[in-house]
């Protein structure tokens, strides 16, 4: 990609700021952000002005636009709007998601300190994160002035004193799709009339990631006579069977697992927040952090936490200073004893399913490496359209307060996710074991014996049970109970969402993935039509549309048009696999010698 003109980054939220920094790292000149949301007009992001499209078009008539909307369908629609004004894709405008898939945008971390140099930053948020951020800035040895606003009451005073500062909200959002606090801080800033801020560090944890991790010794393992060197880390692949593998590994006697919950997903921050406490107060501090995440997620029953704190208290000694690695291991060991009613003996692996975004996973990989753990990735694969159906079923029926409706952006993101498999740069460093959900359900012993051999932990008959915190897991969806290795999810047809025409269309955009993983598919030669004509098929309603909510008929029509544009592009990407290589990073899966699965 060669761009001689100035660039406008279209969309000013966190992903837009990331794209801005990536463009700078490639040597491009970025003039401004473009964002049409009223709340963003006249603001500043990372010191760069934000204008609406009309202002950008007037101020920078020759600029090239890079559309940085993280929802692919929305980015395509913005591109279509630009084309109506005479812009052309590939010359006067680009989509950042496509540039990333083509390998044109990658490195950005080295550029971040340069963006901050000679700036005044005002930190606002969780105190321990502000402290970590300050330490990180000090380690850079660059001219960056850092202030910390202690409370909302002090905001107006700080804003008046440092009028040109960039405000940096710092918070760790609770994972698992539960309420997040990140945007709460942004709304507080906006309520006080603060227009210059950055969301970048709400998602990019450089200030934690790049700090040194001290004390990487085997002290804890020697003291307790155990061996824990490997972390089996579940790769993000929503609705492909992650809950099943969690429940299978849950109570294995040689697996350390904190469960799938908000505090387990935020273990990194819990350790970081506790590391400077004296040994006699660590159990109390850790329990306090756990309580914070659980309460933020709306948990009511915390009676177990006091008992867990009591067990932890026996692992931390008075007068002893503990490293991050020590604290990390002791949290797991204490939780193992709390769950199993006995301490761990001998060798074990740690299993992690943090249900977090790519940026957080990358940071945790680096953290685990610095603590001298060996990482093995585990990925679950599933029939593409059944992943989509599983998501819809969960949204509509599984929550205590079901949504009862699907929204256009749910569908856009599902379609984009369904056919792809991405391996991030960090993930490429580690061994990766792929397991098909259907194989695990139909041939559990064969699959799990192979997994034990590859990862290096012993067989246990507990692997043939599915539990949560040691108790049988009963997954309830609309009065249907599924336990253990029930085969209903393998053969479930999702006819309430998809008719035959729908499945045919979905097969078109997931052809390459189905081919890679042994699912049935229809070859490209069976429908000799250009992508543009095939793409028009997606403008016709899907059966699941009866569950969708639209503002009015115009909104419905807009959705149909966007579906056509999105799916035409997904079809085109399959035709040009080499060009979009980052989107199609399929690989070998665990072979158990069974025949092709017919979906």
JOFEN-V389752 format. One record per pair of residues at least 4 apart in sequence whose C-alpha atoms are under 6 Angstrom apart, sorted by the first residue. I is the first residue (numbers start at 1). J is the second residue. If there is no record, write none. Layout:
[[I J] [I J]]
//
This chain:
[[5 63] [6 29] [6 30] [6 63] [7 30] [7 31] [7 63] [7 64] [7 65] [8 30] [8 31] [8 32] [8 33] [8 65] [9 33] [9 65] [9 66] [10 33] [10 34] [10 66] [10 67] [10 68] [11 16] [11 34] [11 35] [11 68] [11 69] [12 16] [12 33] [12 35] [14 199] [14 200] [16 68] [21 108] [22 108] [23 28] [24 28] [25 108] [25 111] [32 48] [32 49] [32 50] [33 50] [34 50] [34 51] [34 52] [34 53] [35 52] [36 52] [41 50] [41 51] [42 50] [43 50] [43 195] [43 196] [44 48] [44 49] [44 50] [44 196] [45 196] [45 197] [45 198] [46 198] [51 55] [51 56] [55 59] [56 60] [57 61] [64 92] [64 93] [65 93] [66 93] [66 94] [66 95] [67 95] [67 96] [68 96] [69 75] [73 412] [73 566] [82 87] [83 87] [83 88] [87 92] [88 92] [89 93] [89 94] [90 94] [99 104] [99 105] [100 104] [100 105] [101 580] [101 582] [101 583] [102 579] [102 580] [117 143] [117 144] [118 143] [118 144] [119 144] [120 145] [120 146] [120 165] [121 146] [121 165] [121 166] [121 167] [122 146] [122 147] [122 148] [122 167] [122 168] [123 148] [123 149] [123 168] [124 149] [124 169] [125 169] [125 170] [125 171] [126 171] [128 273] [133 207] [136 207] [159 163] [166 196] [166 197] [167 197] [168 197] [168 198] [170 202] [171 182] [173 180] [173 181] [173 182] [174 180] [175 262] [176 355] [178 297] [189 194] [190 194] [205 209] [206 210] [209 363] [215 323] [216 371] [221 225] [221 226] [221 227] [226 345] [226 346] [226 347] [227 347] [228 348] [228 349] [229 373] [230 349] [230 373] [230 374] [230 375] [231 349] [231 350] [231 351] [231 375] [232 351] [232 376] [232 377] [233 351] [233 352] [233 377] [233 378] [234 353] [234 377] [234 378] [235 378] [235 379] [239 387] [240 380] [240 381] [240 382] [240 387] [241 437] [246 250] [247 466] [247 467] [247 468] [248 463] [248 466] [251 470] [252 462] [254 348] [255 348] [255 349] [255 350] [256 350] [257 351] [258 264] [262 293] [263 290] [263 293] [265 354] [269 273] [270 289] [271 275] [275 324] [277 282] [279 316] [279 317] [279 318] [279 319] [279 320] [280 317] [280 318] [282 286] [283 309] [283 312] [283 313] [291 295] [294 299] [295 299] [311 334] [312 334] [322 326] [324 328] [325 371] [330 334] [336 340] [337 341] [337 342] [337 343] [368 373] [369 373] [376 430] [376 431] [377 432] [378 432] [378 433] [378 434] [379 434] [380 434] [380 435] [380 436] [381 435] [381 436] [381 437] [382 436] [382 437] [384 418] [386 390] [393 397] [394 398] [396 402] [396 403] [396 404] [397 402] [397 477] [397 478] [398 477] [405 547] [405 548] [405 549] [406 547] [406 548] [407 548] [407 549] [414 418] [419 510] [419 513] [420 583] [420 584] [421 583] [421 584] [421 585] [422 583] [422 585] [423 427] [434 589] [434 590] [435 589] [435 590] [438 490] [439 443] [440 444] [440 447] [441 485] [444 448] [445 449] [452 456] [452 457] [465 484] [466 473] [466 484] [467 471] [467 472] [467 473] [468 473] [474 482] [474 483] [475 481] [475 482] [476 480] [476 481] [488 492] [497 543] [497 544] [498 502] [498 543] [502 542] [503 507] [507 511] [509 571] [511 521] [514 519] [518 596] [519 597] [519 598] [520 598] [520 599] [531 535] [531 568] [532 568] [535 564] [535 567] [535 568] [536 564] [538 563] [538 564] [539 560] [539 561] [539 563] [539 564] [550 555] [550 556] [551 555] [562 566] [563 567] [564 568] [573 577] [577 581]]
//
